[in-house]
């Protein structure tokens, strides 16, 4: 009757990104040309960070 469509999820290639360690349990990945200090600052200013 209906054909079920397959969901295709494409994950980003982490070999083409740089890892930024936020704390001992958190690592984020950003573009190679992005600033790690700016990424840490933006992550720490998120409202959900530190509310646990």
PyMOL commands that set and color helices and strands:
alter all, ss='L'
color gray80, all
select helices_A, chain A and resi 14-16+36-44
alter helices_A, ss='H'
color red, helices_A
select strands_A, chain A and resi 17-23+26-31
alter strands_A, ss='S'
color yellow, strands_A
deselect
rebuild
show_as cartoon
